[in-house]
Amino acid sequence: VQLVESGGGSVQAGDSLKLSCADSGRTSTNNGMGWFRQAPGKEREFVAGINWSGGMTNYADSVKGRFTISRRKADHRVYLQMNSLKPEDTAVYYCAKFLRAYPSTNTAEVRSWGQGTQVTVSS
């Protein structure tokens, strides 16, 4: 397994969590990275993405202003800081490495996935 997520858990609405993704293969330096999520009975959806340098980010409208994606290239990690969590944020969150240097909202542009980490937000 190359991408390993951590940091998920069960929280109350309004709380914060920080997800971490470690690239054990240390091959993501020139790739865009991102986070997707999948709730029960729903399709996997884009949450946030960051380009190869960390200088460009984009977010799903549903999380703008609440979530922040970042990366530390030196240790091949990507983070997702999630604030003001809502019950509708409940899902399995997946780290993604993109085929290219820039992120995409399209799952077909993902080169590899992590195993996922569960985030549960109760009201």
Disulfide bonds with the S-S distance in Angstrom:
Cys21-Cys95 2.08
